[in-house]
Amino acid sequence: MVLGLCQGRELLAFRDIAPQAPTHILIIPKVKDGLTGLSKAEERHFEILGRLLYTAKLVAKQEGLEDGFRVVINDGPQGCQSVYHIHVHLLGGRQMNWPPG
């Protein structure tokens, strides 16, 4: 399911198929542009990286996560990245623990 609060035509937001919290939404850019992970970011990716985080804020508001939420970007094998297309996990709807993982 694609959520209605995506910025323009650049991003998609949809519910994770294996949610780790009551609200678990993935936000991804439609165009990869070599951005397979955060460690691969270059200056030309500045705008899309900002748009990913701002969209996470908008989707969190849409989902009613006023009490807080977590944004996660997994990077590389040690960071538990399994899909090599940069994406943001928006998690909320329960108390998050620290430290994570």
N, C-alpha and C positions, 0 to 999 in steps of 0.2 A: 504494500500500500504506500503510495507516494503521498506525503503530507502536503497540505496546502500552503505552508509558509516557507517556501524556498525562494531565495533571492534570484529573481529573473529566471533565465533559462540555463544558468551556469551550474547549479547544484541540484542534487536529489536528496531527499530525506525520507527514510522509510524505517519501519520497525525491524529490529534484528530478529532473525529466525530462531536464535537460541538466546533469549534475553537473560541477562545477569542481574536485572533489577525490574521492578514493576514497569518502569519506563526505560526502554533501551532502544534508542534510535540511532541509526547510522546516517551521517551526512557526508556526501561524496561529491567531488567535482565531476561533471560530465566528461570533461576533457582531461586526460592524464598528463599530457605535456611533459613527460619525463619525470613527473612527480610521483614516484612509486612509494616513497616514504619521506618522513620529515628530514632525515639525514641527507636526502637527495635534493633538498630545496635549494634553489638559486634565487638571486635577486629578482628575476622575472616572475617568480611565484609569489611575490610579496602580497599582491592584491587578493589572489585566491585564498591564501592562508588567512588573511584577515577576514575575508568573507565567510570562510568556514566557521571561525569562532563567533562572528557576529550572528550568523544564522543559527548556531547552537543556542545563543541567548534568546533569539526570537522563538525558536521551537520550544525551548524550555518554558517560556512564558505561555505559549499556546497550550502546552501540556499541563499547565497549572503547577509548575514546580517552584512556587514562590519561596518555599522554605529552603531551597538549595538543590544543587545538582552537581554532578561530576562530569568533566570533559576529559576523554582519554584519547591519545594518539599512540598506538603501538608502533614501534619502529624496529625492524630487523628481527632476526631469529631470537636473540636474547630478550627482546622486548615483546615477544609473543605475537609478532605480526604474522598473519596467515594469508592475507590478501594484499598483494603488492600493487595497490592503487590507493594513494593516501585517502584516509577517511577519519572522521571524528566519531567517537562513541559518545553519545549523550545518555547519561545514566541518572535516574532519580526515582523518587517515590518510596524510598526507604532510607534509613540512616546508613551512610557510607562509613566504613571503618578506615582507620589509619594505623599503621601503614598498609597500603594496598598490596595484594598479591604476595 
